[in-house]
Amino acid sequence: MMMVRHARFLAKVSKNAALRLADEFESVLNELEENPYQFPTETDENLPGGMYRKALFCKWYKAIFTIEGQNVYLDAVLDCRQDNQGYLPL
C-alpha cells in the first residue's frame, strides 16, 4: 500500500519518475528473491537492533524487510525525505 501511495503521488508530478520508481522497486524485489542477505541491516534507532534490513532504491526510497527462514517479509517502503515515524514497523 505504501508503494502505491508513493507512485501515485510521484505520477502527479512526473509519469517518467513514477515509472522509474516502479522499475527500481521491481529490481529490488528481484534482488530480494535472489539473495536478501546482500542488503545491510537497518540501523534506525527506533527499530529493534539486527531485526530489519534495508534496500535503498530510486535515490530517496527505502524498503524495510525481515528474513525468516526462506521467507522475506517486506514491512515498509519509505520516502526518506519525510518523517516516517508513524510508518515504521515495531
Secondary structure by P-SEA (a helix, b strand, c coil): caaaaaaaaaaaacaaaaaaaaaaaaaaaaaaaacccccccccccccccccbbbbbccccbbbbbccccccccccccccccccccccccc
